[in-house]
């Protein structure tokens, strides 16, 4: 029987291991960083559900795109548009931690719903 503790331990170990698993890709660290950098543009342009759920990231993407289209101007006179106004890191919560907390809450919700149904 799986307990909440063993489910969370399994999920955590899945996230930190580098062994190939079902659905994973084997690439270099450099390629993973390139894919991560391109993921915001891909999600905004190809996933309407993402756009609906994460409007702050859509605003961030549009601001970055606008910044890239502008001619080069001194950064001293132009405010930076590449950051979202309510960035979690600026509020003291790293994005990785926020994603982990959200995942744990989702798993606990599923476990509790299954247990009490």
Secondary structure, DSSP 8 states (H G I E B T S, - for coil): ---HHHHHHHHHHHHH--S--TT-----HHHHHHHHHHHHHHHHHH-HHHHHH-HHHHHHHHHHHHHHHS----TTTS---SS-TT-TTTTT--HHHHHHHHHHHHHHHHHHHHHT-
